[in-house]
Structure formats: C-alpha cells, structure tokens
Amino acid sequence: MSWNPGEVLRLVDSLHRDKNIDSEYVFQAIESALVSGSRKQYGEESEIVITIDRADGTLQGTCDGEVIDPEVIGRIGAQTAKQVIIQKLREAERDSLVEEFEEQIGQMVSGVVQRAEGGATTVSLGAVEAILPRSEQIPGESHHANERVQAIVYEVKPQGNRVKVVLSRNHPSLVARLFEQEIPEIMDGVITVNAMAREPGYRSKVAVSSSDTRVDCVGACVGVRGNRIKNIVDELSGERIDIVRWSDDPEALIPNSLQPAEVEQVLLCDMIGRAIVLVREDQLSLAIGRRGQNVRLASKLSGWDIEIMTADELEEQIERAVTGFCELEGMTEELAQSLVEQGYLSYDDLEVIEPDALQEMGGLTEEQVELIVNQAEERAKQAEVVAAEQRRKRKQEKIEEEMRAAAEADALKSAPAPEAPTEEVSTPAVEEAAVATEAIEETKIEEPPPADESVENSDQDGDAKAT
C-alpha cells in the first residue's frame, strides 16, 4: 500500500464537512503518527520531522537533519494515515453523541431494557446503551428485558471510543418531566411547577401555581377522576404525590406544604430561617408524618426549617429556654426573652448565632458575646452526652425486652403439651358392676364413733366416709 495524496486530502475534507472535525487537527494527528512510526525504523532517539503539504498532500521529512526518501515515508504513512483517519472518525462519532446527550442532561428519555445484571440495568436509547445503576433506581422496583422505561439523563462522559450515559429514576427532575408530559397546561406555560421535594419510592411534594385565574392549578394536575396524577404515580411505582398550591408568602406556603395536616399558626424566625408551626394535638403525628417524612419534605419544599409542636409544647420550651439562657454568665432576662422571640430555643441555636447580632441585641461587648457563646457550646455538648446516654439506655432496654420476649417464646415452644382429658367409657359390664357396688354400699351399717373422740373428729370421719 502506497501513499495516495489525493485520497488522503479527500478523506480529511470529508471528515471536516460531514463530522465537523477541523482539517488541521486531522493533518497534525497524521503527522504525529508518521513520526512515531518512523522512529521504529530510525531509532527512538532520532529527531524526526514529517509534514504533509496541505495543498497537494505530498510528504516531506527529515531524520536528524537529513532528508528522508518520500517513498520510505509513504510506505509507513499509507497504513498509518488510514488508522488515524478511522480513529478520528470514531472519536468524531463519540464526541457527536457526547454533545447530543449532554444537551439532554436533566431531560427525560425513553428506552428499552436490554438486560438487568448485578443490580444495574442496561437500557437501549437507539445509538447508545445507557446504564441505570441500582443507586439511581427507585427503591423496591425491578426491571425486565424488553420493558420500556423512562428516566432522566443524569451523566454523560466519553469512555474510550464510546460514550457512557448514566440514567436516573430517583432524581427529582423525573417527577417534573412527568408532570410536563401528562399535564398540557404546564407545557403551555399556564401552570408552573415552582418547587418540588422528593423521597424516591415513597413520597413527593410538588408546589404549582397558575398564571390564569380561571385555571385551578391543583385540579388541573390531578385531572378528571385523578387520571393525570394516576398515570404519574403508576410510572413512579406507586410513589405518593402531594400537589400543593404555591405562594410567595411563607405563612401561606408552609401550611399548604404540610397538607393534609391542619395548621393553627406559623411563627417565622427570620434570623435563623426557622418556622415554628403550631398544630392541635390530634394533628401532631399527621403533620410530622411517618418517620418525619411529611415535615422533612415540607421543609425542602418551602426552604424553611420547620419545627412542629403544640401550643403547650411551645410554651414549655419557651420557659425552659428562658430559664436555661438566664443561667449563662453575662445573660440578662431581657436578652433571653429577645432571643426566644427570635426563635432561639436551645443552646445549639446560640452556637450558630452571629456575634454581631447578639452584640446588637443585648448591647454587649465582644468579650461578653464570646463568653456567652462559649458557655452555650459547652452546655450543648453536655446535653448531647446526656441525650446519647439516654438513647443508649433506651436501646439497651429494647434489646433486653426483645431477649425476654424471645426467651418466653422459646419456653412456650419447649413446654410439654397438656394431656388430653380421658373420657369415661361406658359399657354394659361396667354399668352392672357399678350398680352392684352401690347396692353393697347401701347395705353397710355405719358404726358410731368412739365415745372419747371429739365432735370435730367425728365430723372429719363422717366427711371421709362420705368422700
């Protein structure tokens, strides 16, 4: 195979036009490959320079300053140029796919499951095979070959001559994309998804608003007889979705985000970004949710650190905080009241207070502020040690209780089964014997007790005979 200048120029120009690869980049790659190939013939230490004429494609080269025969370079260069061009073509296709899928990061794609091995699922997206790792799957779900699946493009990166596309089904964007797919008013811009919080596989909260007063944003998302939201829930393997009405006012948004619980009052503590939410006793567990899920999602949705309590609990906590703060050296009752009004209800809160804010609130010096904060940090550590010990004791008590229950269960299993009561068998012979015995007993004459025996003994003997 010999060097064909015209063919090389044609291939380089084709790469430039069809794959948008810079021609100069391809020429330099071929020249670099020719130099590497020539060193194998002339020695690795040789100083070799080879150039390709950009106009006619001819080769020129030198080795340690001496001109190399173009035919020698040509024999080396023909196969080399072909390999380089093939390599650049593959890289161009890879880069094109990388660029294509990078534009889709955060967007939803639909593919067909090829196989599921070791927890990871391979999904065909046409030009590439994407990976849906176990960590990016909805907890509890499983996928099977030939199943169609929808997911978010999570990560894209080149890997050799191929492109690696990582998908996700537990990313919050999946819920947003499904809302856009199922609810035309969102695509039309009438309804907006303002905020969203999600715990994949369990529950999501979506805050929506409408730019048209005639369109009920919540009702439109639910759909007639709940058909729209049902399609989304089915795609998310039964994940519960709460649709709440968005508001720029936190005092309106926070109660909405805590639905279905009923909220009595919201107290905003702007300095620390905390919202104290008061509820009735019968709404407390509903507002907090199972394992704190409802309040946790509401906090993410609203952007406020929400603390749920009843009015009585708040009053007790305020009294405890004021009393505790007043024990700190340099703290006045007036300053303690001011801190509580701003939402600082524990020593942990005082640890994170801005020194300038505390100094301004109490008219204190820097030294006094530092003293108060240091005391708060120390007491917070002590409280954490006590709390940890209480948790340890509760855990130990629980373990002991479980061990006792297990021991009792084992004892019940190992105890012998109670004997079944024997039933008297009545036969004609037995009945005749019993009648005869009764007749004999009736003919017996009871002897009187001896004269010297007491009445008590006589009674006992009589009882014994009767028995």
Secondary structure, 3 states (H helix, E strand, C coil): CCCCHHHHHHHHHHHHHHHCCCHHHHHHHHHHHHHHHHHHHHCCCCCEEEEECCCCCCEEEEECCEECCHHHHHHHHHHHHHHHHHHHHHHHHHHHHHHHHHCCECCEEEEEEEEEECCEEEEECCCCEEEECHHHCCCCCCCCCCCEEEEEEEEEEEECCEEEEEEECCCHHHHHHHHHHHCHHHHCCCEEEEEEEEECCCEEEEEEEECCCCCCHHHHHHCHHHHHHHHHHHHCCCCEEEEEECCCCHHHHHHHHCCCCCCCEEEEECCCCEEEEECCHHHHHHHHCHHHHHHHHHHHHHCCEEEEECHHHHHHHHHHHHHHHHCCCCCCHHHHHHHHHCCCCCHHHHHCCCHHHHHHHHCCCHHHHHHHHHHHHHHHHHHHHHHHHHHHHHHHHHHHHHHHHHHHHHHHHHCCCCCCCCCCCCCHHHHHHHHHHHHHHHHCCCCCCCCCCCHHHHHHHHHHHHC
